């Protein structure tokens, strides 16, 4: 686009804005002044924006804790805790809380006993399996019958030396261990059943849904945990009661069923049974050696199995404290009512300032590559280390990612998809897997049929090199800025989106007002910034590559 | 309540209580039930205008000046249900190329630049039952956005380059369609429930994508895109009167459709089938079960909506409570009621569980459904479901676009404007018996077709208790080779590859010296459920004599070619070979693999793009020039030998034209030749039989009396 056309466009925007203000009195321009903010004594921060068009409201509770806060042994716990926040309180979800507490204590003890034997039995089982594998194939069936006691050994049958060795080990070590394992497992199952007797299943969610609550859910990321739904606006006090009580007095009932059931199935669904999920998990493992982004949010299977309710409680008490919690409410509410109910129902959340987890990722000393052989179709991912979202270069990362790989005029789209027709998808994004800590700028591409991940790498590198060597054009930079303006305005639409943005900027940037500075930050980026930062991050030694190499499938 | 004496008074009070609090009985108020719930602020319907233009286009407009944005959404009566079965993908690609290819005045790349530089969004699509376009723009770009919308809808250019791009994208998504178990489950569940060829269940294959031409897209667009089939919803920062004028002029002169919409395809009501996709890299099983449901204007609509709210449409439902929270079998579990506004919907339940509890979970889900159709729900469940539905109705008025969009839907499918009001009243009045009646009428757990994807051998049951198990093959049919125009290079390369293949089979000298041969082989095939074996002995004397004896379970057949004569005899009698049959018998001597290698110079050999066959990299060579037909030799890139030969053929069972493939699975050494020892024969990628060559003898002693009648 010729440069001289730009000025009138900007003028039009200004004129439209001014007219709009004049005509309507209240527009998005003074939205910033309409946001009410207050902090409770315990440090919980509330952000309220009144919008009275429809008698509904949306909220977002952001808790400033995510999987990056976890240490080894409790990976996945932020997410398990998120699931547990739907299990109720001493008042909600139980028929008899006192009796239930006792039953849960017994359940914890049974779990500890079971966990102990589950770990102890591993080497015994491995040893026994090895001995079993040595038994000649023609004796195996007879051996199995002998051990299971289902059939008496024929008189003329003699066990060989391998089978004898296995049988000895079985009788001396393995059998007692297996029996004990079975007993403790049964005791644990019984204790779970006993605790379940007092549970009113999903009563918490039922109250929300019966009152018209809509879109109830929660999500956990590497950085934060968020809870949300939308409510008819006459249920404001009920909402405050429900949200305040689960943030201050949650009861982690059905803890073991939940993590061994739904949470484990969620891991299977997202990670183990999804090729991209499998790739991404180990990609993160490789890219981040030290900081909290090393492990995935869903956590390792063995940690999900081993973590206890006491671990969860300790984690909750450390992290679900006032200074870590931001609640944004947007919709048909009176700010004074929100404040009144917040004081009434959120006051029990303890104050506290948990120390941040700050293991900095050391500088990467050489390129890292991970090639996953898989029957699924090929994929290319490259991650380049960048700083976190509060670093002054962050807007530059956003510009680079936009020009390189966002939208139909981006370099990757134009070259890989439109011109060369070698990719179906090619994108770049800053802030993977998180934004709070030093993180990654991700570039990825999916090839068309019969092209490989390596084909993607060559074509992408060419585009990156061009930006490093020649920077981007003034037109490209101007288009990014215009898109940022439009997307800022679109982001103000809707209660849920607005609540989410306010809570996000408060939590990640330390001040919700930063939402309204976003366009200015992008506007300040120069062509020189882009070239300087591109040269800094797009260094082979600064990247981690993960690809899916398609194995031959059975026909 | 027990203390009350007057039953009428108590009923009235209970009603009052239910309308003020929620979800609980009045006599045991829980802490949250004590919280006062004030009356809901009035739901104000937004001011909107409905206009029908002279050309039949229907507009719904509502102003909203909060943000300087304008959103326009056009919905058109078009869809993949109208595309021909051998061109599946035509509708979707037309929807894509309308935007990506741009118009007669602005090409697609130009539109990309205009749109991206302004932070606008302009998109088009064609789905199963509708299509359309959507524009979101800042107020200042309203005119441009509208002009682009109209131009794209009316004058798409469909340039070849962007068609090729759309085809590449479609092919990629075909190649990726088995990567994710949920994608497989959804797709195959539709096939299982609707039947393979139903317009709502079919999906593109390489062949159907290749069959689509530019002219098809132009015709498809011309047929379906007309103003009288279009509904447009406009919301945002504009003046209604001015906007109507702008739209009028943007669409002026666009002609109405000349033919009526065809009737919708019928939704079949098929009996249960049990379908398994066996995928051994999975540790979790995805289960979907379903059958045909009802339209929203059915008298059972409100009943099953309430029923589903209790069964599985939400967080605290029976399925969620039982399968997920209590038994811990799943993360994802639930149901949908089986209601649709246009078509009868699909009553469906789904669940994802670990391999070892697949059958248990399926049984559990079915048991909950059965309970809904045999026992009344409790009064408490009913009241809670009603509260849930009625209290959340306000969210149907959340945004102006949603409200107007729903009006368009009601108008398109012929629902009364007060449909929601009627529905809410029915829900309010619903009784436990009515819920049971509706669920019983619409839901039939024993007729639900089941589709499950997982590692079958690890499951806790084989699913045969639900019915005869049908294993579903999800192998993606290989794309047909595209034969580009031959170039001197591709011909030279083809000849070179075939010569190398001849070398690997024994070499030119050996083939030149081959004057005759005899062979013995065995064909095993399964035909109509019978395992049959044919023993075949053949003697060939070049250039024009062949004698073969086929011992079949039905008797022995002999066929002889002796120069310009030929005859056949068997249990059905004797017959002379004449005309075309004779010609074909003579041609066969030239065009079977030995014939091709002996007469290589007489063939045109064109090298095609390398490709994988069954995971093996092959160089395909298009061999033609003798007779009318062609063959494609797929030469193993590693060994140079023939891996497979593909040619047009005739199905021996149906006599229909098919693609015949002969795979060489094993080779043997015989008299200096490297000859196929074991072959596999497929018709349209379905295995027909295998051939084992027991003996091959070059230049044997031949009794020439064989060739006299």
Interface residues (C-beta under 8 A of the other chain):
Chain A: X1 X9 X12 X13 X16 X17 X20 X23 X24 X26 X27 X28 X52 X53 X54 X55 X56 X86 X91 X92 X196 X201 X202 X203 X205 X206 X207 X208 X209 X210 X211 X212 X213 X214 X216 X230 X232 X233 X234 X235 X237 X238 X241 X242 X254 X257 X258 X260 X261 X262 X263 X264 X265 X266 X268 X269 X272 X273 X274 X275 X332 X375 X376 X377 X407 X408 X409 X417 X418 X421 X424 X446 X447 X448 X449 X450 X475 X478 X479 X482 X483 X484 X485 X486 X487 X489 X490 X492 X493 X494 X552 X553 X554 X555
Chain B: X22 X23 X30 X31 X32 X35 X36 X37 X38 X39 X40 X41 X42 X43 X44 X65 X66 X67 X68 X69 X109 X112 X113 X115 X116 X117 X118 X119 X120 X136 X138 X139 X140 X164 X165 X168 X169 X171 X172 X173 X174 X175 X176 X179 X180 X181 X182 X237 X281 X282 X283 X284 X314 X315 X316 X320 X321 X324 X325 X326 X327 X328 X329 X330 X331 X332 X352 X353 X354 X384 X387 X388 X390 X391 X392 X393 X394 X395 X397 X398 X399 X475 X611 X612 X614 X615 X616
